[in-house]
Amino acid sequence: MRFDRDDIFKVVLAAAADLNATQTDEERFDPAETTLLAGDGGQLTSLAVVTFILGVEERLSEALSRPVSLFDEFLIAEPDGPFRTVGSFVDHIHAVVTATAS
């Protein structure tokens, strides 16, 4: 099954909608490509980042019919790491999904 970047972005948008549904108006975020997720200027709390990543993992696992693991405590802490923006997160997911495709 081919799962391209656009498909991944749709999964991320759906997980963002799930997260936003549980947040107050002030805590909701716009999941645009350049939206900062974590670190200085990030729109999500630490708990929200973890919840968001786990939500994406769950939706991806369902879509791909196989487990997908994205959470990496070391990468989350990197200022310019893959969890910095929505776009860098999508690119990271694409790399992980491509590398683990069977």
ABEGO torsion letter per residue (X at the ends): XBBBAAAAAAAAAAAAAAAAAABBAAABBBBBAABBABEBGBABBAAAAAAAAAAAAAAAAAAAGBBBBABBAAAAABAABAAABAAAAAAAAAAAAAAABX
